[in-house]
Amino acid sequence: MPDHRELLIAHFPALFERPDPPLEKALQRTTLMQLRAGQQVFYPGSPCRGYAFVTEGVIRCQVLSELGRQIVLYHVGSGGSCVLTTSCLLSDTLYPAEGVAQAATTALLMPRDTFREAIDQSPALRCHIFRSFAASLAAVMGRLSDVVFGDIGERLVQTLLADGQMRVTRTHQELADELGTAREVVSRHLKRLEHQGWIRLGRGSIEVRDPTALRASVQLP
């Protein structure tokens, strides 16, 4: 498994700081998983097939209410960990939410039974899993706090500036899902920013015309 091992070393170097034969054995059973943008990875009620080491791309984890409101919980990027997957594997439960590849994504999948065996025998994997689980859970709690208590206008500006790009190719609905609010609320805030001359709205995209003014409007550094 030379190619797989090199991928993991590049994106999960902490796993290889010390010799760990049980981990090396488990990694030989991983398979390469390639997802296209928009492809569903898991859905509510689906079983967990294994633990994914994401090496490229982004997986978006989200929930959908009975009223059709969608809220993004968190994203899993390269070197990251999915707290829902870890929880399902450790508790032998089904997924309570949906995972979708936000961009073309590559991951190495460790089968469920292999994962359970390895986490008992591999100190490196065990340390990685619980460290990542704690970090991911803290991020989810932070996001929940933002959705419940955070200012939508400020969070919208932060989202527009997050990648440092002058053009954000996302719809008003996608931004609303990301922020956990209604599309109408996002549209209203965007029109206000456009009126200020700081952005320009297009079909499926937003041009950031004055990032300095946007930062200043919400007191970002």
Backbone hydrogen bonds, N-H to C=O, Kabsch-Sander energy under -0.5 kcal/mol:
donor,donor_aa,acceptor,acceptor_aa,energy
5,R,1,M,-2.4
6,E,2,P,-2.1
7,L,3,D,-1.9
8,L,4,H,-2.1
9,I,5,R,-2.6
10,A,6,E,-2.0
11,H,7,L,-1.6
12,F,8,L,-3.6
15,L,12,F,-1.6
16,F,13,P,-1.8
17,E,14,A,-1.1
23,L,20,D,-0.6
24,E,20,D,-2.2
25,K,21,P,-2.4
26,A,22,P,-2.0
27,L,23,L,-2.6
28,Q,24,E,-0.9
29,R,26,A,-1.6
30,T,27,L,-1.3
31,T,109,L,-1.8
33,M,107,A,-3.4
35,L,105,T,-3.3
38,G,101,A,-3.7
39,Q,36,R,-2.2
41,V,99,G,-3.5
42,F,99,G,-1.3
45,G,95,Y,-3.5
46,S,43,Y,-2.4
49,R,47,P,-0.6
51,Y,110,M,-2.3
52,A,50,G,-0.5
53,F,51,Y,-0.5
53,F,108,L,-2.8
54,V,52,A,-0.8
54,V,80,G,-0.6
55,T,106,T,-2.5
56,E,106,T,-1.6
59,I,76,V,-2.4
60,R,100,V,-3.6
61,C,59,I,-0.5
61,C,74,Y,-2.7
62,Q,98,E,-2.7
63,V,71,I,-2.4
65,S,69,R,-2.9
68,G,65,S,-1.8
71,I,63,V,-2.6
72,V,177,D,-2.1
73,L,61,C,-2.8
74,Y,61,C,-1.3
76,V,59,I,-2.7
77,G,75,H,-0.6
79,G,54,V,-2.8
80,G,77,G,-2.5
83,V,81,S,-0.7
86,T,82,C,-2.2
87,S,83,V,-2.4
88,C,84,L,-2.6
89,L,85,T,-2.4
90,L,86,T,-2.4
91,S,87,S,-2.1
92,D,88,C,-1.2
93,T,88,C,-1.3
95,Y,46,S,-2.8
98,E,62,Q,-3.0
99,G,42,F,-2.5
100,V,60,R,-2.6
101,A,39,Q,-2.8
102,Q,58,V,-2.3
102,Q,100,V,-0.7
103,A,58,V,-1.2
105,T,35,L,-2.3
106,T,56,E,-2.3
107,A,33,M,-2.7
108,L,53,F,-2.2
109,L,31,T,-3.0
109,L,107,A,-0.5
110,M,51,Y,-3.1
110,M,108,L,-0.6
112,R,49,R,-1.9
115,F,111,P,-2.8
116,R,112,R,-2.3
117,E,113,D,-2.0
118,A,114,T,-2.8
119,I,115,F,-2.6
120,D,116,R,-0.7
121,Q,117,E,-1.1
122,S,118,A,-3.2
126,R,122,S,-2.3
127,C,123,P,-2.5
128,H,124,A,-2.2
129,I,125,L,-2.8
130,F,126,R,-2.2
131,R,127,C,-2.1
132,S,128,H,-2.6
133,F,129,I,-2.4
134,A,130,F,-2.0
135,A,131,R,-2.1
136,S,132,S,-2.8
137,L,133,F,-2.5
138,A,134,A,-2.0
139,A,135,A,-1.9
140,V,136,S,-2.3
141,M,137,L,-2.3
142,G,138,A,-2.2
143,R,139,A,-2.3
144,L,140,V,-2.5
145,S,141,M,-2.1
146,D,142,G,-2.0
147,V,143,R,-2.6
148,V,144,L,-2.3
149,F,145,S,-3.1
150,G,145,S,-0.7
150,G,146,D,-1.9
155,R,151,D,-2.3
156,L,152,I,-2.6
157,V,153,G,-1.9
158,Q,154,E,-2.2
159,T,155,R,-2.0
160,L,156,L,-2.3
161,L,157,V,-1.8
162,A,158,Q,-0.7
162,A,159,T,-0.5
164,G,161,L,-1.1
168,V,206,I,-3.2
169,T,167,R,-0.7
170,R,168,V,-1.5
175,L,171,T,-2.1
176,A,172,H,-2.2
177,D,173,Q,-2.5
178,E,174,E,-2.1
179,L,175,L,-2.1
180,G,176,A,-1.3
181,T,176,A,-2.2
186,V,182,A,-1.7
187,S,183,R,-2.9
188,R,184,E,-2.0
189,H,185,V,-2.0
190,L,186,V,-2.7
191,K,187,S,-2.4
192,R,188,R,-1.5
193,L,189,H,-2.1
194,E,190,L,-2.5
195,H,191,K,-2.3
196,Q,192,R,-1.4
197,G,194,E,-1.3
198,W,193,L,-1.9
199,I,193,L,-0.7
200,R,207,E,-2.1
202,G,205,S,-2.5
204,G,202,G,-0.9
205,S,202,G,-0.7
206,I,168,V,-2.1
207,E,200,R,-2.9
208,V,166,M,-3.5
208,V,206,I,-0.6
209,R,198,W,-2.0
209,R,207,E,-0.8
210,D,198,W,-2.1
214,L,210,D,-1.9
215,R,211,P,-2.5
216,A,212,T,-2.2
217,S,213,A,-1.9
218,V,214,L,-0.8
218,V,215,R,-0.9
219,Q,216,A,-0.7
220,L,215,R,-2.9
